[in-house]
Amino acid sequence: TVFPDFKKELIGRTGEDSFKMYIREAAERGQANKKVIKVLQEFFPNKQIRIVTGALSTKKLVEVK
């Protein structure tokens, strides 16, 4: 779950395969989605990450290869 346009940037693991992300970028022109991918790339180095579903939603399904 992603919460865009937040004052602080926080990421927390809520389960084995789920996260809550609070990011500063607004949900405009794909800025929040780009930030989600960037943050997850830092969390999972050397992995390919893409948003499978939820590009226009706060609930996203992300693939990590």
mmCIF file of the C-alpha atoms, coordinates in Angstrom:
data_MODEL
# 
_entry.id   MODEL 
# 
loop_
_atom_site.group_PDB 
_atom_site.id 
_atom_site.type_symbol 
_atom_site.label_atom_id 
_atom_site.label_alt_id 
_atom_site.label_comp_id 
_atom_site.label_asym_id 
_atom_site.label_entity_id 
_atom_site.label_seq_id 
_atom_site.pdbx_PDB_ins_code 
_atom_site.Cartn_x 
_atom_site.Cartn_y 
_atom_site.Cartn_z 
_atom_site.occupancy 
_atom_site.B_iso_or_equiv 
_atom_site.pdbx_formal_charge 
_atom_site.auth_seq_id 
_atom_site.auth_comp_id 
_atom_site.auth_asym_id 
_atom_site.auth_atom_id 
_atom_site.pdbx_PDB_model_num 
ATOM 1  C CA . THR A 1 1  ? 0.000  0.000   0.000   1.00 0.00 ? 1  THR A CA 1 
ATOM 2  C CA . VAL A 1 2  ? 1.363  3.401   -0.969  1.00 0.00 ? 2  VAL A CA 1 
ATOM 3  C CA . PHE A 1 3  ? 0.477  6.702   0.667   1.00 0.00 ? 3  PHE A CA 1 
ATOM 4  C CA . PRO A 1 4  ? 1.655  9.504   -1.660  1.00 0.00 ? 4  PRO A CA 1 
ATOM 5  C CA . ASP A 1 5  ? 2.142  13.180  -0.854  1.00 0.00 ? 5  ASP A CA 1 
ATOM 6  C CA . PHE A 1 6  ? 3.224  12.465  2.734   1.00 0.00 ? 6  PHE A CA 1 
ATOM 7  C CA . LYS A 1 7  ? 5.456  14.765  4.789   1.00 0.00 ? 7  LYS A CA 1 
ATOM 8  C CA . LYS A 1 8  ? 7.980  12.057  5.700   1.00 0.00 ? 8  LYS A CA 1 
ATOM 9  C CA . GLU A 1 9  ? 9.239  9.069   3.762   1.00 0.00 ? 9  GLU A CA 1 
ATOM 10 C CA . LEU A 1 10 ? 8.707  5.819   5.646   1.00 0.00 ? 10 LEU A CA 1 
ATOM 11 C CA . ILE A 1 11 ? 8.659  2.203   4.571   1.00 0.00 ? 11 ILE A CA 1 
ATOM 12 C CA . GLY A 1 12 ? 7.526  -0.636  6.743   1.00 0.00 ? 12 GLY A CA 1 
ATOM 13 C CA . ARG A 1 13 ? 7.100  -4.328  6.199   1.00 0.00 ? 13 ARG A CA 1 
ATOM 14 C CA . THR A 1 14 ? 3.620  -5.479  7.232   1.00 0.00 ? 14 THR A CA 1 
ATOM 15 C CA . GLY A 1 15 ? 4.026  -9.123  6.258   1.00 0.00 ? 15 GLY A CA 1 
ATOM 16 C CA . GLU A 1 16 ? 6.356  -11.510 4.497   1.00 0.00 ? 16 GLU A CA 1 
ATOM 17 C CA . ASP A 1 17 ? 5.444  -10.054 1.133   1.00 0.00 ? 17 ASP A CA 1 
ATOM 18 C CA . SER A 1 18 ? 3.682  -6.766  1.905   1.00 0.00 ? 18 SER A CA 1 
ATOM 19 C CA . PHE A 1 19 ? 4.773  -3.229  2.677   1.00 0.00 ? 19 PHE A CA 1 
ATOM 20 C CA . LYS A 1 20 ? 3.339  0.140   3.621   1.00 0.00 ? 20 LYS A CA 1 
ATOM 21 C CA . MET A 1 21 ? 5.102  3.043   1.974   1.00 0.00 ? 21 MET A CA 1 
ATOM 22 C CA . TYR A 1 22 ? 4.686  6.702   2.819   1.00 0.00 ? 22 TYR A CA 1 
ATOM 23 C CA . ILE A 1 23 ? 6.354  8.839   0.148   1.00 0.00 ? 23 ILE A CA 1 
ATOM 24 C CA . ARG A 1 24 ? 6.710  12.551  -0.529  1.00 0.00 ? 24 ARG A CA 1 
ATOM 25 C CA . GLU A 1 25 ? 5.966  12.471  -4.244  1.00 0.00 ? 25 GLU A CA 1 
ATOM 26 C CA . ALA A 1 26 ? 2.477  13.335  -5.371  1.00 0.00 ? 26 ALA A CA 1 
ATOM 27 C CA . ALA A 1 27 ? 0.360  10.873  -7.315  1.00 0.00 ? 27 ALA A CA 1 
ATOM 28 C CA . GLU A 1 28 ? 0.720  12.914  -10.498 1.00 0.00 ? 28 GLU A CA 1 
ATOM 29 C CA . ARG A 1 29 ? 2.310  11.980  -13.836 1.00 0.00 ? 29 ARG A CA 1 
ATOM 30 C CA . GLY A 1 30 ? 3.668  8.720   -12.410 1.00 0.00 ? 30 GLY A CA 1 
ATOM 31 C CA . GLN A 1 31 ? 5.939  10.423  -9.870  1.00 0.00 ? 31 GLN A CA 1 
ATOM 32 C CA . ALA A 1 32 ? 4.771  8.270   -6.962  1.00 0.00 ? 32 ALA A CA 1 
ATOM 33 C CA . ASN A 1 33 ? 5.151  5.057   -8.973  1.00 0.00 ? 33 ASN A CA 1 
ATOM 34 C CA . LYS A 1 34 ? 8.712  5.965   -9.952  1.00 0.00 ? 34 LYS A CA 1 
ATOM 35 C CA . LYS A 1 35 ? 9.543  6.634   -6.320  1.00 0.00 ? 35 LYS A CA 1 
ATOM 36 C CA . VAL A 1 36 ? 8.004  3.308   -5.239  1.00 0.00 ? 36 VAL A CA 1 
ATOM 37 C CA . ILE A 1 37 ? 10.236 1.467   -7.703  1.00 0.00 ? 37 ILE A CA 1 
ATOM 38 C CA . LYS A 1 38 ? 13.299 3.451   -6.627  1.00 0.00 ? 38 LYS A CA 1 
ATOM 39 C CA . VAL A 1 39 ? 12.708 2.735   -2.931  1.00 0.00 ? 39 VAL A CA 1 
ATOM 40 C CA . LEU A 1 40 ? 12.103 -0.960  -3.562  1.00 0.00 ? 40 LEU A CA 1 
ATOM 41 C CA . GLN A 1 41 ? 15.303 -1.152  -5.630  1.00 0.00 ? 41 GLN A CA 1 
ATOM 42 C CA . GLU A 1 42 ? 17.189 0.096   -2.580  1.00 0.00 ? 42 GLU A CA 1 
ATOM 43 C CA . PHE A 1 43 ? 15.391 -2.475  -0.417  1.00 0.00 ? 43 PHE A CA 1 
ATOM 44 C CA . PHE A 1 44 ? 16.042 -5.314  -2.928  1.00 0.00 ? 44 PHE A CA 1 
ATOM 45 C CA . PRO A 1 45 ? 19.420 -4.514  -4.558  1.00 0.00 ? 45 PRO A CA 1 
ATOM 46 C CA . ASN A 1 46 ? 20.288 -6.213  -7.866  1.00 0.00 ? 46 ASN A CA 1 
ATOM 47 C CA . LYS A 1 47 ? 16.646 -7.102  -8.557  1.00 0.00 ? 47 LYS A CA 1 
ATOM 48 C CA . GLN A 1 48 ? 14.326 -5.997  -11.348 1.00 0.00 ? 48 GLN A CA 1 
ATOM 49 C CA . ILE A 1 49 ? 11.139 -4.383  -10.072 1.00 0.00 ? 49 ILE A CA 1 
ATOM 50 C CA . ARG A 1 50 ? 7.952  -3.526  -11.933 1.00 0.00 ? 50 ARG A CA 1 
ATOM 51 C CA . ILE A 1 51 ? 4.415  -2.597  -10.993 1.00 0.00 ? 51 ILE A CA 1 
ATOM 52 C CA . VAL A 1 52 ? 2.128  -5.369  -12.271 1.00 0.00 ? 52 VAL A CA 1 
ATOM 53 C CA . THR A 1 53 ? -1.224 -3.922  -11.175 1.00 0.00 ? 53 THR A CA 1 
ATOM 54 C CA . GLY A 1 54 ? -2.346 -0.805  -9.357  1.00 0.00 ? 54 GLY A CA 1 
ATOM 55 C CA . ALA A 1 55 ? -0.529 1.884   -11.330 1.00 0.00 ? 55 ALA A CA 1 
ATOM 56 C CA . LEU A 1 56 ? -3.464 4.214   -10.651 1.00 0.00 ? 56 LEU A CA 1 
ATOM 57 C CA . SER A 1 57 ? -4.244 2.913   -7.157  1.00 0.00 ? 57 SER A CA 1 
ATOM 58 C CA . THR A 1 58 ? -2.669 3.051   -3.703  1.00 0.00 ? 58 THR A CA 1 
ATOM 59 C CA . LYS A 1 59 ? -2.786 -0.768  -3.589  1.00 0.00 ? 59 LYS A CA 1 
ATOM 60 C CA . LYS A 1 60 ? -0.120 -2.142  -5.890  1.00 0.00 ? 60 LYS A CA 1 
ATOM 61 C CA . LEU A 1 61 ? 1.093  -5.566  -6.900  1.00 0.00 ? 61 LEU A CA 1 
ATOM 62 C CA . VAL A 1 62 ? 4.827  -5.400  -7.552  1.00 0.00 ? 62 VAL A CA 1 
ATOM 63 C CA . GLU A 1 63 ? 6.994  -8.071  -9.144  1.00 0.00 ? 63 GLU A CA 1 
ATOM 64 C CA . VAL A 1 64 ? 10.557 -8.510  -7.879  1.00 0.00 ? 64 VAL A CA 1 
ATOM 65 C CA . LYS A 1 65 ? 12.839 -10.652 -10.056 1.00 0.00 ? 65 LYS A CA 1 
# 
